[in-house]
Structures are given as C-alpha cells and as structure tokens.
Amino acid sequence: MSALYDIPLRTLDDAPATLGDYKGTVLLLVNVASRCGLTPQYAGLQRLQERYAGRGFTVLGFPCNQFMGQEPGSAEEIRTFCSTTYGVDFPLFAKIEVNGAGRHPLYAELTRAADAEGAAGDVQWNFEKFLVSPRGEVAGRFRPGTEPEAPELRAAIEALLP
C-alpha cells in the first residue's frame, strides 16, 4: 500500500486522521480557499461528491492560506462558509501549507506527480486537484483552472471506479 496512507493529518475538528481511513476509495484531494476567484469550484466538487460517493469516491478538502491570504478563517468559519454557501458535506481537513519550507508532508508527496503536460512541483494556486487511486497512488493531477466537472477529470475519476 501507498506511503500516502500513513502520513499524519488533522481533520478540521483537529482530530487525528490519515488517508488510510479512505483505503480502497478513489480520492480527489484539493487545496481549497473561501475567498478566491475559484471558490465557486466548491459547487462542482460537491456535485462530484454526490454523483460518485456511492461508487467509492470522495473529495477531501485541504484549506490553505498561502495564496494571497485567501483562506484566513478559523476552522469553524471555514466549516460554516462551506456548508451554508455550497452545501459541502465532503471531509475537510485542518489548514495546511502546500508549498515552501512549511509544505505539509502530504503535499511533499503529491507534488512529485506531474500534470497532463508533464510538469510536477509546486501547487500553482487554490483548487489544484490530485486524483488518488484506491491503492493510494497519484493517478492524475489537474491544475486550478480545471473545473471539477471538466470532462477530462470526470473521465479520470470514472476510470478508477468499479
């Protein structure tokens, strides 16, 4: 099994967690922010969650305040914003850093994966998406401009589902 499953995480409620809690599930990991021009992507992420959850899929949101301070809220403010504005019911985790010296170990692993153009490395902006197979392997990387319901992302998700 993948090393991704063993990396310690914290939920938005500050409880310990790992991706191991989701073994056997197709995952879409997204660094999210509440005050970004791309914030409306929450709606598409929630629709993906609703469409595919019954087939072994879940979105996991990782709030990040590294891009122009666009996620300044507390855990409770993030939760309230996401649930009341976009009806988000997929799991959200504690705020993390995705780039730089403070990069979370999860993102140190994820950013090794290349996108469709072959580029790996730093997350470009909020709402970059990493698709993880049921075996815990990064199966795709989609840059922030890729809408959650874009045909190429949906096809990649569907290819991993039973």
SULKASUL-V702780 format. One record per pair of residues at least 12 apart in sequence whose ideal C-beta (glycine too) atoms are under 10 Angstrom apart, sorted by the first residue. I is the first residue (numbers start at 1). J is the second residue. If there is no record, write none. Layout:
{{I	J} {I	J}}
This chain:
{{1	20} {1	23} {1	24} {1	135} {1	136} {1	137} {2	19} {2	20} {2	23} {2	109} {2	132} {2	133} {2	135} {2	136} {2	137} {2	138} {3	19} {3	105} {3	109} {3	136} {4	18} {4	19} {4	20} {4	22} {4	27} {4	29} {4	105} {4	106} {4	109} {4	110} {4	130} {4	132} {4	135} {4	136} {4	137} {4	138} {5	18} {5	19} {5	20} {5	21} {5	22} {5	23} {5	132} {5	135} {5	136} {6	18} {6	19} {6	20} {6	105} {6	136} {7	19} {7	20} {7	104} {7	105} {7	106} {7	107} {7	108} {7	109} {7	110} {8	104} {8	105} {8	106} {9	21} {9	60} {9	62} {9	91} {9	93} {9	94} {9	96} {9	104} {9	105} {9	106} {10	75} {10	93} {10	94} {10	95} {10	96} {10	104} {11	75} {11	91} {11	92} {11	93} {11	94} {12	61} {12	62} {12	63} {12	74} {12	75} {12	76} {12	78} {12	79} {12	82} {12	91} {12	92} {12	93} {12	94} {12	95} {13	75} {13	76} {13	79} {13	92} {13	93} {13	94} {14	75} {14	93} {14	94} {15	93} {15	94} {17	60} {17	91} {17	93} {17	94} {18	106} {19	60} {19	106} {19	109} {19	132} {19	136} {20	136} {21	60} {21	91} {22	56} {22	57} {22	58} {22	60} {22	91} {22	132} {22	134} {22	136} {23	134} {23	135} {23	136} {24	56} {24	133} {24	134} {24	135} {24	136} {24	162} {25	53} {25	55} {25	56} {25	57} {25	58} {25	60} {25	132} {25	133} {25	134} {25	136} {25	160} {25	161} {26	52} {26	55} {26	56} {26	57} {26	58} {26	131} {26	132} {26	133} {26	134} {26	139} {26	156} {26	157} {26	158} {26	159} {26	160} {26	161} {26	162} {27	56} {27	57} {27	58} {27	59} {27	60} {27	91} {27	130} {27	131} {27	132} {27	133} {27	134} {27	136} {27	138} {27	139} {27	157} {27	160} {28	45} {28	48} {28	49} {28	52} {28	57} {28	58} {28	59} {28	60} {28	61} {28	90} {28	129} {28	130} {28	131} {28	132} {28	140} {28	142} {28	148} {28	153} {28	156} {28	157} {29	58} {29	59} {29	60} {29	61} {29	62} {29	93} {29	106} {29	107} {29	110} {29	128} {29	129} {29	130} {29	131} {29	132} {29	138} {30	42} {30	45} {30	59} {30	60} {30	61} {30	62} {30	63} {30	64} {30	90} {30	126} {30	127} {30	128} {30	129} {30	130} {30	142} {30	144} {30	148} {31	61} {31	62} {31	63} {31	64} {31	66} {31	67} {31	71} {31	95} {31	96} {31	97} {31	98} {31	99} {31	104} {31	107} {31	110} {31	123} {31	125} {31	126} {31	127} {31	128} {31	129} {31	130} {31	144} {32	45} {32	59} {32	60} {32	61} {32	62} {32	63} {32	64} {32	70} {32	71} {32	78} {32	82} {32	88} {32	92} {32	93} {32	95} {32	126} {32	127} {32	128} {33	61} {33	63} {33	64} {33	65} {33	66} {33	67} {33	68} {33	69} {33	70} {33	71} {33	72} {33	73} {33	78} {33	95} {33	125} {33	126} {33	127} {34	63} {34	65} {34	70} {34	71} {34	72} {34	73} {34	77} {34	78} {34	80} {34	81} {34	82} {34	85} {34	86} {34	126} {35	65} {35	67} {35	68} {35	69} {35	70} {35	71} {35	72} {35	73} {35	81} {35	126} {36	64} {36	67} {36	68} {36	70} {36	71} {36	125} {36	126} {36	127} {36	144} {37	70} {37	125} {37	126} {37	127} {37	144} {38	67} {38	70} {38	125} {38	126} {38	127} {38	128} {38	144} {38	145} {38	147} {39	70} {39	71} {39	81} {39	82} {39	85} {39	86} {39	126} {39	127} {40	85} {40	86} {40	127} {40	147} {40	148} {41	86} {41	126} {41	127} {41	129} {41	144} {41	145} {41	146} {41	147} {41	148} {41	149} {42	59} {42	61} {42	81} {42	82} {42	85} {42	86} {42	87} {42	88} {42	90} {42	127} {42	148} {43	85} {43	86} {43	87} {43	88} {43	147} {43	148} {43	149} {44	59} {44	86} {44	127} {44	147} {44	148} {44	149} {44	150} {44	153} {45	59} {45	60} {45	61} {45	82} {45	86} {45	88} {45	90} {45	127} {45	129} {45	147} {45	148} {45	149} {46	59} {46	82} {46	83} {46	86} {46	87} {46	88} {46	89} {46	90} {46	148} {47	59} {47	86} {47	87} {47	148} {47	149} {48	90} {48	129} {48	148} {48	149} {48	153} {48	154} {48	157} {49	87} {49	88} {49	89} {49	90} {49	91} {49	148} {50	87} {50	89} {50	90} {51	149} {51	154} {51	157} {51	158} {52	154} {52	157} {52	158} {52	160} {52	161} {53	89} {53	90} {54	161} {55	157} {55	158} {55	160} {55	161} {55	162} {56	134} {56	160} {56	161} {56	162} {57	90} {57	131} {57	134} {57	157} {57	158} {57	160} {57	161} {58	90} {58	91} {59	88} {59	89} {59	90} {59	91} {59	92} {59	129} {59	148} {60	90} {60	91} {60	92} {60	93} {60	106} {60	130} {60	132} {61	78} {61	82} {61	88} {61	90} {61	91} {61	92} {61	93} {61	127} {62	91} {62	92} {62	93} {62	94} {62	95} {62	96} {62	97} {62	98} {62	104} {62	106} {62	107} {62	110} {62	130} {63	75} {63	77} {63	78} {63	79} {63	82} {63	92} {63	93} {63	94} {63	95} {63	96} {63	126} {64	95} {64	96} {64	97} {64	98} {64	99} {64	104} {64	107} {64	123} {64	125} {64	126} {64	127} {64	128} {65	95} {65	96} {65	97} {65	126} {66	95} {66	96} {66	97} {66	98} {66	99} {66	100} {66	102} {66	103} {66	122} {66	123} {66	125} {66	126} {67	98} {67	99} {67	123} {67	124} {67	125} {67	126} {67	127} {67	128} {67	144} {68	125} {68	126} {70	125} {70	126} {71	95} {71	126} {72	95} {73	95} {74	95} {75	92} {75	93} {75	94} {75	95} {78	92} {78	94} {78	95} {79	92} {93	106} {97	123} {98	110} {98	111} {98	122} {98	123} {98	124} {98	125} {98	126} {98	128} {99	111} {99	121} {99	122} {99	123} {99	124} {100	122} {103	122} {103	123} {106	130} {107	122} {107	123} {107	128} {107	130} {109	130} {109	138} {110	123} {110	128} {110	130} {110	132} {110	138} {110	141} {111	123} {111	128} {111	130} {111	138} {111	141} {112	138} {112	141} {113	130} {113	131} {113	132} {113	137} {113	138} {113	139} {113	140} {113	141} {114	138} {114	140} {114	141} {115	128} {115	129} {115	130} {115	140} {115	141} {115	142} {115	143} {115	146} {116	140} {116	141} {116	142} {116	143} {116	146} {116	152} {116	156} {117	141} {117	143} {119	141} {119	143} {120	141} {123	141} {123	143} {123	144} {124	143} {124	144} {124	145} {125	143} {125	144} {125	145} {126	144} {127	142} {127	143} {127	144} {127	145} {127	146} {127	147} {127	148} {128	141} {128	142} {128	143} {128	144} {128	145} {128	146} {129	141} {129	142} {129	143} {129	144} {129	146} {129	147} {129	148} {129	150} {129	153} {129	156} {130	142} {131	153} {131	156} {131	157} {131	159} {131	160} {132	160} {133	159} {133	160} {134	160} {134	161} {134	162} {135	160} {137	160} {139	156} {139	157} {139	159} {139	160} {140	152} {140	153} {140	155} {140	156} {140	157} {140	159} {140	160} {141	156} {142	156}}
